[in-house]
Amino acid sequence: MFMKKLFHLFLGIGILCLNISCSEDDEGTPNGPSPLEEQTLLNISYGSHPQEVFDLYLPAGRSSQSTRVIMLIHGGGWTQGDKSEMNAFVYQLKLTHPDYAIANVNYVLANGDIKAFPHQFLDIQAIIQKLTNEKEYYQIKPDFGLVGVSAGAHIALMYDSVYDTSNQVKFVADIVGPTNFEDPFYEEQFPLGGIYWYLVDQSAYPEGTNYLYELSPVNHIGNHTSPTAMFYGNEDPLVPVTNAHDLEAKLIQYNIPRTLKIYNGGHGNWSQTDLNDAWSIVNHYIETYLP
């Protein structure tokens, strides 16, 4: 529900006026007479699972020296959702930042048998590695800005501070992402024992791991963390506003450039004015940290 409301509000900004031509290519092979024409490549595979695919929007006139990448990571509680829910963001980015490549990604959803953690973080790593290895083919520069919503924001924050060892991520836009699972709010609101079983591949972590601690982005912030823009609602029933303040405090501790905006409302159901404000901040981060 949050994603639909958010995207419909973004549509009101004017993104429907875009005339976008798309070509499907399951293997990610550019079509057309020139590799420097604008291209949309859908469902590029980066692994063996059917959900391990992403869409890549390549601008005209791109080059491996200057065309950086904005990556969009959808939400859905790590168990549902799809990259198509981020299409409104794609259209808006194409309108406001036409010289950037855009990767709109899927990751393998948890279903009890398949676990979310750490595999969803590793999915992002696989996409970034693929785009890095094939930068000359796609004519992109593999510097990334990550824009995540809800669970996608959690994945983005964790990837940036834990898995981005080459400093390819230049900023993170965190839209209502969980940051601190040790907040008493979660124990009061959710059956954490069941969540452990459903979401965590315990064989991938050392015995005795405190999963609430390990999977909380606030506990991995350091000098290596990228500039971070944070957007939260003051009445969010899923992610407490205290998570925003916890993340901000750690970013301040390490002197990481940051912006925190807390809007009236819940899990993204904010006013159009607030959504416009959030979008202007995301634009600023793109222009400042991914120029």
CORZI-V492506 format. One line per field, one symbol per residue. ss: DSSP state (A for helix, B for strand, O for the rest). phi: phi as a letter, one per 30 degrees, with the letter a starting at -180 (. if undefined). burial: b if it has 24 or more other ideal C-beta (glycine too) atoms within 12 Angstrom, else e. A space follows every 50 residues. Layout:
ss->???
phi->???
burial->???
This chain:
ss->OAAAAAAAAAAOOOAAAOOOOOBBOOOOOOOOOOOOOOBBBBBBBOOOOO OOBBBBBBOOOOOOOOOOBBBBBOOOOOOOOOAAAAAAAAAAAAAAOOOO BBBBBOOOOOOOOOOOBOAAAAAAAAAAAAAAAOAAAAOOOOOBBBBBBO AAAAAAAAAAAAAOOOOOBBBBBBBOOOOOOOOAAAAAAOOAAAAAAAAB OAAAOOOOOOAAAAOOAAAAOOOOOOBBBBBBBOOOOOOOAAAAAAAAAA AAAOOOOBBBBBBOOOOOOOOAAAAAAAAAAAAAAAAAAOO
phi->.eddddddddeddkddddcccbbdadcicecjdbdcddbbcchddbadde ddbbcbccddidadcbcdbcccbdckiibajaeddcdddedddddcbdcc dbccccbdddbjdccdccddddddeddddddddcddddhbcdcbcccbch eddedddddddccddchddcabccchddbbddeeedddcbddeddeddcc ddddbdeiedddddcceedbdaddddebcbbbcdbddcbddddddddedd ddechdeabbbccdkcdjdcdddddddddddeedddddcbd
burial->ebbebbbebbeebebeeeeeeeeeeeebebeeeebeebbbbbbbbbbeee bbbbbbbbbeebeeeebbbbbbbbbbbbbebbbebbbbbbbbbbbbbbbb bbbbbbbbbbeeeebbbbbbbbbbbbbbebbbebbeebbbbbbbbbbbbb bbbbbbbbbbbbbbeeebbbbbbbbbbbbbbbbeebeeeeeeeebbebbb beeeeeeeeebbebbbbbbbbeeebbbbbbbbbbebebbbbbbbebbbeb beeeebebbbbbbebbbbbbeeebbeebbebbbbbbeebbe
